[in-house]
Amino acid sequence: MKPSKYSVQIQALSSKSVFTAKESRSIGIPSRMLSYFCSKGWIERIGRGIYKTKSADFGHDFEWEDLAFTAKSIHNGIICLISALCYYELTDEFMREFWIAIPHSTTAQGRENTRIVRMRNITLGQTTVKLDNLKLKIFDRERTIVDAFRYLDKEMALKALQSYLKTNKKEKPNITKLTKYAKKFKIDLSPYILAFTL
């Protein structure tokens, strides 16, 4: 790459698999320069306001690439519901579209194969996961289970809860946290938890 006044900033971005226009502006690269870098083949525009460095290589086994790009391109977007259930392996449902939560008071431009869900409380149970070099916002397992009862059909929610309650060495169920979240959203999971844990 020919040296430029933005060489240091570009080098910083090259450590990321993908980055947003907002992130580039925050380190001093004007938006107009992104078009220039694309024309030179140094970066690639993969969505509205989201770019990939040419050195980024997710590999063929990175099945979450499209979800990661979509979630990263939506301001304040959080992976939720069926997408989160799939990530946590709490459902057999095939992820036919990406489920992304946003604050209730905001809007987001539509994305292909994406279901935008506006929620009033997006802080409860919000966490981050790392996919390749990307840090993505996602609701934790407990919030995802509670949301399944709020937004999805009961059969799917019950199957997810049953899978969650199966103890494993990697991640044991946190029933205290689960019931706390459920109470916050005025949902009584006690009968189901009792039935599945007897």
MARBA-3410 file (N, C-alpha, C, O; in Angstrom, 1 decimal):
198
0.8,-1.2,0.0,0.0,0.0,0.0,0.9,1.2,0.0,1.8,1.3,0.8 ~ 0.6,2.2,-0.9,1.3,3.4,-0.9,1.1,4.2,0.4,0.0,4.4,0.8 ~ 2.2,4.7,1.0,2.1,5.4,2.2,1.1,6.6,2.1,1.2,7.3,1.0 ~ 0.3,6.9,3.0,-0.6,8.1,3.0,-0.7,8.6,4.4,-0.2,8.0,5.4 ~ -1.3,9.7,4.5,-1.5,10.4,5.9,-2.4,9.5,6.8,-2.4,9.7,8.0
-3.0,8.5,6.2,-3.9,7.6,7.0,-3.3,6.3,7.2,-4.0,5.3,7.7 ~ -2.0,6.1,6.9,-1.4,4.8,7.1,-1.5,4.2,8.4,-1.8,3.0,8.6 ~ -1.3,5.0,9.5,-1.4,4.5,10.8,-2.8,4.0,11.2,-3.0,2.9,11.8 ~ -3.8,4.8,10.8,-5.1,4.4,11.0,-5.6,3.2,10.3,-6.3,2.3,10.8 ~ -5.2,3.1,9.0,-5.5,1.9,8.2,-4.8,0.7,8.9,-5.5,-0.4,8.9
-3.6,0.8,9.3,-3.0,-0.3,10.0,-3.7,-0.8,11.2,-3.9,-2.0,11.5 ~ -4.3,0.2,12.0,-5.1,-0.2,13.1,-6.4,-0.9,12.7,-6.7,-1.9,13.4 ~ -7.0,-0.5,11.6,-8.2,-1.2,11.2,-7.9,-2.6,10.6,-8.8,-3.4,10.6 ~ -6.7,-2.8,10.1,-6.4,-4.0,9.5,-6.3,-5.2,10.5,-6.4,-6.4,10.1 ~ -6.3,-4.8,11.8,-6.3,-5.9,12.8,-7.7,-6.4,13.0,-7.9,-7.4,13.7
-8.7,-5.8,12.5,-10.1,-6.2,12.6,-10.5,-6.9,11.4,-10.1,-6.6,10.3 ~ -11.4,-7.9,11.5,-11.9,-8.6,10.4,-12.9,-7.7,9.6,-12.8,-7.6,8.4 ~ -13.8,-7.0,10.3,-14.7,-6.0,9.7,-14.7,-4.8,10.6,-14.4,-4.9,11.8 ~ -15.1,-3.7,10.0,-15.2,-2.5,10.8,-16.3,-1.6,10.2,-16.6,-1.8,9.0 ~ -16.8,-0.7,10.9,-17.8,0.2,10.4,-17.3,1.6,10.1,-16.2,2.0,10.5
-18.1,2.3,9.3,-17.7,3.7,8.9,-17.5,4.5,10.1,-16.7,5.4,10.2 ~ -18.4,4.3,11.1,-18.3,5.0,12.4,-17.0,4.8,13.1,-16.4,5.7,13.6 ~ -16.6,3.5,13.1,-15.3,3.2,13.7,-14.1,3.9,13.0,-13.2,4.4,13.6 ~ -14.2,4.0,11.7,-13.1,4.6,10.9,-13.1,6.1,11.2,-12.0,6.7,11.3 ~ -14.3,6.7,11.3,-14.3,8.1,11.6,-13.8,8.4,13.0,-13.1,9.5,13.2
-14.0,7.5,13.9,-13.6,7.7,15.3,-12.1,7.7,15.5,-11.5,8.3,16.4 ~ -11.4,7.1,14.5,-9.9,7.2,14.6,-9.3,8.1,13.5,-8.1,8.1,13.2 ~ -10.1,9.0,12.9,-9.6,10.1,12.1,-9.7,9.8,10.6,-9.1,10.6,9.8 ~ -10.3,8.8,10.1,-10.4,8.5,8.7,-11.8,9.1,8.2,-12.8,8.5,8.6 ~ -11.8,10.0,7.3,-13.0,10.6,6.8,-13.8,9.5,5.9,-13.1,8.7,5.3
-15.1,9.6,5.9,-15.9,8.6,5.2,-15.5,8.6,3.7,-15.6,7.5,3.1 ~ -15.2,9.8,3.2,-14.9,9.8,1.7,-13.7,9.0,1.4,-13.6,8.5,0.2 ~ -12.8,8.8,2.4,-11.6,8.0,2.1,-11.9,6.5,2.0,-11.1,5.8,1.3 ~ -13.0,6.1,2.6,-13.3,4.7,2.5,-13.6,4.3,1.1,-13.3,3.2,0.6 ~ -14.3,5.1,0.3,-14.6,4.9,-1.1,-13.3,4.8,-1.9,-13.2,3.9,-2.7
-12.4,5.6,-1.5,-11.1,5.6,-2.2,-10.3,4.3,-1.9,-9.8,3.7,-2.8 ~ -10.3,3.9,-0.7,-9.6,2.7,-0.3,-10.3,1.5,-1.0,-9.6,0.5,-1.3 ~ -11.6,1.5,-1.1,-12.3,0.4,-1.8,-11.9,0.4,-3.3,-11.6,-0.7,-3.8 ~ -11.8,1.6,-3.9,-11.4,1.6,-5.3,-10.0,1.1,-5.6,-9.7,0.6,-6.6 ~ -9.2,1.2,-4.5,-7.8,0.8,-4.6,-7.7,-0.7,-4.3,-6.6,-1.3,-4.4
-8.8,-1.3,-3.8,-8.8,-2.7,-3.4,-8.2,-3.0,-2.1,-7.9,-4.2,-1.8 ~ -8.0,-2.0,-1.3,-7.4,-2.2,0.1,-8.4,-2.7,1.1,-8.1,-3.5,2.0 ~ -9.7,-2.3,0.9,-10.8,-2.8,1.7,-11.9,-3.1,0.8,-11.9,-2.8,-0.4 ~ -13.0,-3.8,1.4,-14.1,-4.1,0.6,-15.4,-3.8,1.3,-15.5,-4.1,2.5 ~ -16.3,-3.1,0.6,-17.6,-2.7,1.3,-18.5,-4.0,1.2,-18.8,-4.5,0.1
-19.0,-4.4,2.4,-19.8,-5.7,2.4,-21.2,-5.4,2.8,-22.0,-6.3,2.8 ~ -21.5,-4.2,3.1,-22.9,-3.8,3.5,-22.9,-2.3,3.8,-21.9,-1.6,3.7 ~ -24.1,-1.8,4.1,-24.2,-0.3,4.3,-23.4,0.0,5.6,-23.7,-0.3,6.7 ~ -22.4,0.8,5.4,-21.5,1.3,6.5,-20.6,0.3,7.1,-20.1,0.5,8.2 ~ -20.4,-0.9,6.4,-19.6,-1.9,7.0,-18.6,-2.4,6.0,-19.0,-2.6,4.8
-17.4,-2.6,6.4,-16.3,-2.9,5.5,-15.4,-4.1,6.0,-15.4,-4.3,7.2 ~ -14.8,-4.7,5.1,-13.9,-5.8,5.4,-12.5,-5.5,4.9,-12.3,-5.1,3.8 ~ -11.5,-5.8,5.7,-10.1,-5.6,5.2,-9.8,-6.8,4.3,-10.3,-7.9,4.5 ~ -9.0,-6.5,3.3,-8.7,-7.6,2.3,-8.0,-8.7,2.9,-8.0,-9.8,2.4 ~ -7.3,-8.5,4.0,-6.5,-9.6,4.6,-7.4,-10.5,5.5,-6.9,-11.6,5.9
-8.6,-10.1,5.7,-9.5,-10.9,6.6,-9.9,-12.2,5.8,-10.4,-12.1,4.7 ~ -9.8,-13.3,6.5,-10.1,-14.6,5.9,-10.8,-15.4,7.0,-10.2,-15.9,7.9 ~ -12.1,-15.5,6.9,-12.9,-16.2,7.9,-12.8,-17.7,7.8,-13.0,-18.5,8.7 ~ -12.4,-18.2,6.6,-12.3,-19.7,6.4,-13.7,-20.3,6.1,-14.7,-19.6,6.4 ~ -13.7,-21.4,5.5,-14.9,-22.1,5.1,-15.8,-22.5,6.3,-17.0,-22.7,6.1
-15.2,-22.7,7.5,-16.0,-23.3,8.6,-16.6,-22.2,9.4,-17.2,-22.5,10.5 ~ -16.5,-20.9,9.0,-17.1,-19.8,9.8,-18.5,-19.6,9.4,-18.8,-18.7,8.6 ~ -19.4,-20.4,9.9,-20.8,-20.4,9.5,-21.6,-19.2,10.0,-22.7,-19.0,9.5 ~ -21.0,-18.4,10.8,-21.7,-17.2,11.4,-21.3,-15.9,10.7,-21.7,-14.9,11.2 ~ -20.6,-16.1,9.6,-20.1,-14.9,8.9,-21.2,-13.9,8.6,-21.1,-12.7,8.9
-22.2,-14.3,7.9,-23.3,-13.4,7.5,-24.0,-12.8,8.6,-24.4,-11.6,8.6 ~ -24.3,-13.6,9.7,-24.9,-13.1,10.9,-24.0,-12.0,11.5,-24.5,-11.0,11.9 ~ -22.7,-12.3,11.6,-21.8,-11.3,12.2,-21.8,-10.0,11.4,-21.9,-8.9,12.0 ~ -21.8,-10.1,10.1,-21.8,-8.9,9.3,-23.1,-8.1,9.5,-23.0,-6.8,9.6 ~ -24.2,-8.8,9.5,-25.5,-8.1,9.7,-25.6,-7.5,11.0,-26.0,-6.3,11.1
-25.2,-8.2,12.1,-25.3,-7.6,13.5,-24.4,-6.4,13.6,-24.8,-5.4,14.3 ~ -23.2,-6.5,13.0,-22.2,-5.4,13.1,-22.7,-4.2,12.4,-22.3,-3.1,12.8 ~ -23.5,-4.4,11.4,-23.9,-3.2,10.5,-25.1,-2.5,11.1,-25.5,-1.4,10.6 ~ -25.8,-3.0,12.2,-27.0,-2.4,12.7,-26.6,-1.7,14.0,-26.1,-2.4,15.0 ~ -26.8,-0.4,14.1,-26.4,0.3,15.3,-27.2,-0.1,16.5,-28.4,-0.2,16.5
-26.5,-0.5,17.6,-27.1,-1.0,18.8,-27.8,-2.3,18.6,-28.6,-2.7,19.4 ~ -27.5,-3.0,17.5,-28.1,-4.3,17.3,-27.6,-5.4,18.2,-26.4,-5.5,18.5 ~ -28.5,-6.3,18.7,-28.1,-7.4,19.6,-28.7,-8.7,19.0,-29.9,-8.7,18.7 ~ -27.9,-9.7,18.9,-28.3,-11.0,18.4,-29.3,-11.5,19.4,-29.1,-11.6,20.6 ~ -30.5,-12.0,18.9,-31.5,-12.4,19.8,-32.3,-13.6,19.3,-32.1,-14.0,18.1
-33.3,-14.1,20.1,-34.3,-15.1,19.7,-33.7,-16.2,18.9,-32.8,-16.9,19.4 ~ -34.2,-16.6,17.8,-33.8,-17.8,17.1,-32.3,-17.8,16.8,-31.6,-18.8,16.9 ~ -31.8,-16.6,16.4,-30.3,-16.6,16.1,-29.5,-16.9,17.4,-28.5,-17.6,17.3 ~ -29.9,-16.3,18.5,-29.3,-16.6,19.8,-29.5,-18.1,20.2,-28.5,-18.7,20.7 ~ -30.7,-18.6,20.0,-30.9,-20.0,20.3,-30.0,-20.9,19.5,-29.5,-21.9,20.1
-29.9,-20.6,18.2,-29.0,-21.4,17.4,-27.5,-21.3,17.9,-26.8,-22.3,17.9 ~ -27.1,-20.1,18.2,-25.7,-19.9,18.7,-25.5,-20.8,20.0,-24.4,-21.4,20.1 ~ -26.4,-20.8,20.9,-26.3,-21.5,22.1,-26.7,-23.0,22.0,-26.6,-23.7,23.0 ~ -27.0,-23.4,20.8,-27.4,-24.8,20.5,-28.6,-25.2,21.4,-28.6,-26.3,22.0 ~ -29.6,-24.3,21.5,-30.8,-24.6,22.3,-32.0,-24.9,21.5,-33.1,-24.9,22.0
-31.8,-25.0,20.2,-32.9,-25.3,19.3,-32.5,-26.1,18.1,-31.3,-26.1,17.7 ~ -33.4,-26.9,17.5,-33.1,-27.6,16.3,-33.6,-26.8,15.1,-33.4,-27.2,13.9 ~ -34.2,-25.6,15.4,-34.7,-24.8,14.3,-33.6,-24.3,13.4,-32.5,-23.9,13.9 ~ -33.8,-24.3,12.1,-32.9,-23.8,11.2,-33.0,-22.2,11.1,-34.1,-21.7,11.1 ~ -31.8,-21.5,11.1,-31.9,-20.1,11.2,-32.1,-19.6,9.7,-31.1,-19.3,9.0
-33.3,-19.4,9.4,-33.7,-18.9,8.0,-33.5,-17.4,7.8,-33.4,-17.0,6.7 ~ -33.5,-16.7,8.9,-33.2,-15.3,8.9,-32.5,-14.9,10.2,-32.5,-15.6,11.2 ~ -31.9,-13.7,10.2,-31.1,-13.3,11.3,-32.0,-12.4,12.2,-32.7,-11.5,11.7 ~ -32.1,-12.7,13.5,-32.9,-12.0,14.4,-32.0,-11.1,15.2,-31.1,-11.5,16.0 ~ -32.3,-9.8,15.1,-31.6,-8.7,15.7,-32.5,-7.8,16.5,-33.5,-7.3,15.9
-32.2,-7.6,17.8,-33.0,-6.7,18.6,-32.4,-5.3,18.6,-31.1,-5.1,18.5 ~ -33.2,-4.3,18.6,-32.8,-2.9,18.7,-33.6,-2.2,19.8,-34.7,-2.7,20.1 ~ -33.2,-1.1,20.3,-34.0,-0.3,21.3,-35.3,0.1,20.7,-35.4,0.4,19.5 ~ -36.4,0.0,21.5,-37.7,0.2,21.0,-37.9,1.6,20.5,-38.7,1.8,19.5 ~ -37.2,2.6,21.0,-37.3,4.0,20.5,-36.6,4.3,19.2,-36.6,5.4,18.7
-35.9,3.3,18.7,-35.1,3.6,17.4,-35.6,2.8,16.3,-36.5,1.9,16.5 ~ -35.1,3.1,15.1,-35.5,2.3,13.9,-34.2,1.8,13.3,-33.1,2.4,13.5 ~ -34.3,0.8,12.4,-33.1,0.4,11.7,-33.6,0.1,10.3,-34.7,-0.5,10.0 ~ -32.7,0.4,9.3,-33.0,0.1,7.9,-33.1,-1.4,7.7,-32.3,-2.2,8.3 ~ -34.0,-1.9,6.9,-34.2,-3.3,6.7,-32.9,-3.9,6.1,-32.2,-3.3,5.3
-32.7,-5.1,6.4,-31.6,-5.9,5.9,-32.1,-7.2,5.3,-33.2,-7.7,5.7 ~ -31.5,-7.7,4.3,-31.9,-8.9,3.6,-31.8,-10.1,4.6,-30.9,-10.2,5.4 ~ -32.9,-10.9,4.6,-32.9,-12.1,5.5,-32.8,-11.7,7.0,-32.2,-12.5,7.7 ~ -33.3,-10.6,7.4,-33.1,-10.1,8.8,-34.5,-9.8,9.4,-35.3,-9.1,8.8 ~ -34.7,-10.2,10.6,-35.9,-9.9,11.4,-35.5,-8.9,12.5,-34.8,-9.3,13.4
-35.9,-7.7,12.4,-35.6,-6.6,13.4,-36.7,-6.7,14.5,-37.9,-6.6,14.1 ~ -36.3,-6.8,15.7,-37.2,-6.9,16.8,-37.0,-5.7,17.8,-35.9,-5.6,18.3 ~ -38.0,-4.8,17.9,-37.8,-3.6,18.8,-38.2,-4.0,20.2,-39.3,-4.5,20.4 ~ -37.2,-3.8,21.1,-37.5,-4.2,22.5,-37.3,-3.0,23.4,-36.4,-2.2,23.2 ~ -38.1,-2.9,24.5,-37.9,-1.8,25.4,-36.7,-2.0,26.4,-36.1,-1.0,26.7
-36.4,-3.2,26.7,-35.3,-3.4,27.6,-34.2,-4.2,26.9,-34.4,-5.4,26.7 ~ -33.1,-3.6,26.5,-32.1,-4.3,25.8,-30.8,-4.4,26.6,-29.8,-5.0,26.1 ~ -30.9,-4.0,27.8,-29.7,-4.1,28.7,-29.7,-5.3,29.5,-28.6,-5.9,29.8 ~ -30.8,-5.8,29.9,-30.9,-7.0,30.7,-30.4,-8.2,30.0,-30.9,-8.5,28.9 ~ -29.4,-8.8,30.5,-28.8,-10.0,29.9,-28.0,-9.8,28.7,-27.6,-10.8,28.0
-27.7,-8.6,28.4,-26.8,-8.3,27.2,-25.4,-8.7,27.5,-24.8,-8.3,28.6 ~ -24.7,-9.4,26.6,-23.4,-9.8,26.8,-22.7,-9.7,25.4,-23.3,-9.3,24.4 ~ -21.4,-10.1,25.3,-20.7,-10.1,24.0,-20.1,-11.5,23.8,-19.7,-12.2,24.8 ~ -20.0,-11.8,22.6,-19.3,-13.0,22.2,-18.3,-12.7,21.1,-18.4,-11.7,20.4 ~ -17.3,-13.5,21.0,-16.3,-13.2,19.9,-16.4,-14.3,18.9,-16.2,-15.5,19.1
-16.6,-13.9,17.7,-16.6,-14.8,16.5,-15.5,-14.3,15.6,-15.6,-13.2,15.0 ~ -14.6,-15.2,15.4,-13.3,-14.8,14.7,-12.7,-13.6,15.4,-12.5,-13.7,16.6 ~ -12.6,-12.5,14.8,-12.0,-11.3,15.4,-13.1,-10.3,15.8,-12.8,-9.2,16.1 ~ -14.4,-10.7,15.6,-15.5,-9.8,15.9,-16.1,-9.9,17.2,-16.3,-11.1,17.7 ~ -16.3,-8.8,17.9,-17.0,-8.8,19.2,-18.5,-8.4,18.9,-18.7,-7.3,18.3
-19.4,-9.3,19.2,-20.8,-9.0,18.8,-21.7,-9.0,20.1,-21.4,-9.8,21.0 ~ -22.7,-8.2,20.1,-23.6,-8.1,21.2,-24.6,-9.2,21.0,-25.1,-9.5,19.9 ~ -25.0,-9.9,22.1,-25.9,-11.0,22.1,-26.6,-11.1,23.5,-25.9,-10.8,24.5 ~ -27.8,-11.5,23.6,-28.4,-11.8,24.9,-27.9,-13.1,25.4,-27.7,-14.0,24.6 ~ -27.7,-13.2,26.7,-27.2,-14.4,27.3,-28.2,-15.5,27.2,-29.4,-15.2,26.8
-27.9,-16.7,27.6,-28.8,-17.8,27.5,-30.1,-17.6,28.2,-31.2,-18.0,27.7 ~ -30.0,-17.1,29.4,-31.2,-16.9,30.2,-32.2,-15.9,29.6,-33.4,-16.2,29.6 ~ -31.7,-14.8,29.2,-32.5,-13.8,28.6,-33.1,-14.4,27.3,-34.3,-14.1,26.9 ~ -32.3,-15.1,26.5,-32.8,-15.7,25.3,-34.0,-16.7,25.5,-34.9,-16.7,24.8 ~ -33.9,-17.5,26.6,-35.0,-18.4,27.0,-36.2,-17.6,27.3,-37.3,-17.9,26.8
-36.1,-16.6,28.1,-37.3,-15.8,28.5,-37.9,-15.1,27.3,-39.1,-15.1,27.2 ~ -37.1,-14.6,26.4,-37.6,-13.9,25.2,-38.3,-14.9,24.3,-39.2,-14.6,23.6 ~ -37.8,-16.2,24.3,-38.5,-17.2,23.5,-40.0,-17.3,23.9,-40.8,-17.5,23.1 ~ -40.2,-17.3,25.3,-41.6,-17.3,25.8,-42.4,-16.1,25.4,-43.6,-16.1,25.4 ~ -41.7,-15.0,25.3,-42.3,-13.7,25.0,-42.7,-13.5,23.5,-43.7,-12.9,23.1
-41.8,-14.0,22.6,-41.9,-13.7,21.2,-42.2,-14.9,20.3,-42.7,-14.7,19.2 ~ -41.8,-16.1,20.7,-41.9,-17.3,19.8,-43.0,-18.2,20.3,-43.7,-17.9,21.3 ~ -43.3,-19.2,19.5,-44.4,-20.1,19.8,-44.0,-20.9,21.0,-42.8,-21.2,21.3 ~ -45.0,-21.4,21.8,-44.7,-22.0,23.1,-44.0,-23.3,22.9,-43.1,-23.6,23.8 ~ -44.2,-24.1,21.9,-43.5,-25.3,21.7,-42.0,-25.1,21.5,-41.2,-25.8,22.1
-41.6,-24.1,20.7,-40.2,-23.8,20.6,-39.6,-23.3,21.9,-38.5,-23.7,22.2 ~ -40.3,-22.5,22.6,-39.8,-22.0,23.9,-39.6,-23.1,24.9,-38.6,-23.1,25.6 ~ -40.6,-24.0,24.9,-40.4,-25.2,25.9,-39.3,-26.1,25.5,-38.6,-26.5,26.4 ~ -39.1,-26.3,24.2,-37.9,-27.2,23.8,-36.6,-26.5,24.2,-35.7,-27.1,24.6 ~ -36.6,-25.1,24.0,-35.4,-24.4,24.3,-35.1,-24.5,25.8,-33.9,-24.7,26.2
-36.1,-24.3,26.6,-36.0,-24.4,28.1,-35.5,-25.8,28.5,-34.6,-25.9,29.3 ~ -36.1,-26.8,27.9,-35.7,-28.2,28.2,-34.2,-28.4,27.9,-33.5,-29.0,28.7 ~ -33.8,-27.9,26.7,-32.4,-28.1,26.4,-31.5,-27.3,27.3,-30.4,-27.8,27.7 ~ -31.9,-26.1,27.7,-31.1,-25.3,28.6,-30.9,-26.0,30.0,-29.8,-25.9,30.6 ~ -32.0,-26.6,30.5,-31.9,-27.2,31.8,-31.1,-28.5,31.9,-30.8,-29.0,33.0
-30.8,-29.1,30.7,-29.9,-30.2,30.7,-28.5,-29.9,31.2,-27.8,-29.1,30.5 ~ -28.1,-30.4,32.3,-26.8,-30.0,32.9,-25.7,-30.5,32.0,-25.7,-31.7,31.6 ~ -24.7,-29.7,31.8,-23.5,-30.2,31.1,-22.3,-29.5,31.7,-22.4,-28.5,32.4 ~ -21.1,-30.1,31.5,-19.9,-29.6,32.2,-19.5,-28.2,31.7,-18.9,-27.4,32.5 ~ -19.8,-27.9,30.5,-19.4,-26.6,29.9,-20.2,-25.4,30.5,-19.6,-24.5,31.0
-21.5,-25.5,30.5,-22.3,-24.4,31.0,-23.5,-25.0,31.7,-24.5,-25.5,31.1 ~ -23.5,-24.9,33.0,-24.6,-25.3,33.8,-25.7,-24.3,33.8,-25.5,-23.1,33.8 ~ -27.0,-24.7,33.9,-28.1,-23.8,33.9,-28.0,-22.9,35.2,-27.8,-23.4,36.3 ~ -28.4,-21.6,35.1,-28.4,-20.7,36.2,-29.9,-20.4,36.4,-30.4,-19.4,35.9 ~ -30.6,-21.3,37.2,-32.0,-21.1,37.4,-32.4,-19.9,38.2,-33.4,-19.3,37.9
-31.5,-19.4,39.1,-31.7,-18.2,39.8,-31.8,-17.0,38.9,-32.7,-16.2,39.0 ~ -30.8,-16.9,38.0,-30.8,-15.8,37.0,-32.0,-15.9,36.1,-32.6,-14.9,35.7 ~ -32.3,-17.1,35.6,-33.4,-17.4,34.7,-34.7,-16.9,35.3,-35.5,-16.2,34.7 ~ -35.0,-17.3,36.6,-36.3,-16.9,37.2,-36.3,-15.4,37.5,-37.4,-14.8,37.5 ~ -35.1,-14.8,37.8,-35.1,-13.4,38.0,-35.5,-12.6,36.7,-36.2,-11.7,36.8
-34.9,-13.0,35.6,-35.2,-12.4,34.3,-36.7,-12.6,34.0,-37.4,-11.7,33.6 ~ -37.2,-13.8,34.2,-38.6,-14.1,33.9,-39.6,-13.2,34.8,-40.6,-12.7,34.3 ~ -39.2,-13.1,36.0,-40.0,-12.2,36.9,-40.0,-10.8,36.4,-41.0,-10.1,36.5 ~ -38.9,-10.3,35.9,-38.8,-8.9,35.4,-39.8,-8.7,34.2,-40.3,-7.6,34.1 ~ -40.0,-9.8,33.4,-40.9,-9.6,32.3,-42.3,-10.2,32.6,-43.1,-10.5,31.7
-42.5,-10.5,33.9,-43.8,-11.0,34.3,-44.2,-12.3,33.7,-45.3,-12.5,33.2 ~ -43.3,-13.2,33.6,-43.5,-14.6,33.1,-43.2,-15.6,34.2,-42.1,-15.5,34.8 ~ -44.1,-16.5,34.3,-43.9,-17.6,35.4,-43.4,-18.8,34.7,-44.2,-19.6,34.1 ~ -42.1,-19.1,34.9,-41.5,-20.3,34.3,-41.5,-21.5,35.3,-41.1,-22.6,35.0 ~ -41.9,-21.2,36.6,-41.8,-22.2,37.6,-42.4,-23.6,37.3,-41.7,-24.6,37.5
-43.6,-23.6,36.8,-44.2,-24.9,36.5,-43.4,-25.7,35.5,-43.2,-27.0,35.6 ~ -42.9,-25.1,34.5,-42.1,-25.7,33.4,-40.7,-26.2,34.0,-40.3,-27.3,33.7 ~ -40.1,-25.3,34.7,-38.8,-25.7,35.3,-39.0,-26.9,36.3,-38.1,-27.8,36.2 ~ -40.0,-26.9,37.0,-40.3,-28.0,37.9,-40.5,-29.3,37.2,-40.0,-30.4,37.5 ~ -41.3,-29.2,36.1,-41.6,-30.4,35.3,-40.4,-31.0,34.6,-40.3,-32.2,34.5
-39.5,-30.1,34.2,-38.3,-30.6,33.5,-37.2,-31.0,34.4,-36.2,-31.6,33.9 ~ -37.2,-30.7,35.6,-36.1,-31.0,36.5,-36.5,-32.1,37.6,-35.6,-32.5,38.4 ~ -37.7,-32.6,37.5,-38.1,-33.7,38.4,-37.4,-35.0,38.0,-37.6,-36.0,38.7
END
